[in-house]
Amino acid sequence: GRSELYDKTDKYVYPKVQRVYTSPLQRCTESAEILFPDREIVVAEEFRELHFGRFEGKTAEELMENAEYLTWIRGGMDAKPPEGESVSELCIRTFQGFHKILLEMMQEDFNHVAIVTHGGVIANAMACFGVPKLDPKQIQTAPGEGFEIQINPQMWQQAQAFEILGLSPFLPEESETF
């Protein structure tokens, strides 16, 4: 994984940011250090992966015969895995994280930050708060890739939303626009 990220930093241009927020999980903090060297890294608990409870560490294949798992995956936004967290709870947690970051950006006069987190967190954040609206099942990014978004206090306060600008990182010839 690390060598794949180093290869991407050689091939692509990552946005220039003033700070990097990251999930507390090691794969995210290490990715943040590789992708955004020499940037302040702040651990943001709100962007940790969904808590899968008793399903943690197991693959979907391993759980396909488990009745509790089948009930959970068919259960919608409020369904929880046993001893875990619902997608609704994840959305509330990420909302709190975006709100906190936006306040910090205003207080410190930052214009550009990055958030390094997990694919499920990214997909749900894009689906819950992103404009245009996207289906979370269609939002897939490879390691070291994500979305560039624009968020401002007015849009966040009025609609709890941000604008999805596109995928990131960029090829060098595409980066001239930012």
Buried (B, 14 or more C-beta within 10 A) or exposed (E): EEEEBEEBBEEBBBBEBBBBBBBEBEBBBBBBBBBBEEBEBBBBEBBBBBBBBBBEEEEEEEBEEBEEBEEBBEEEEEBBBEEBBBBBBBBBBBBEBBBBBBEBBEEEEBEEBBBBBBBBBBBBBBBBBBBEEBEBEEBEBEBBBBBBBEBEEEBBEEEEBBEBEEEBBBEEEBBEEE
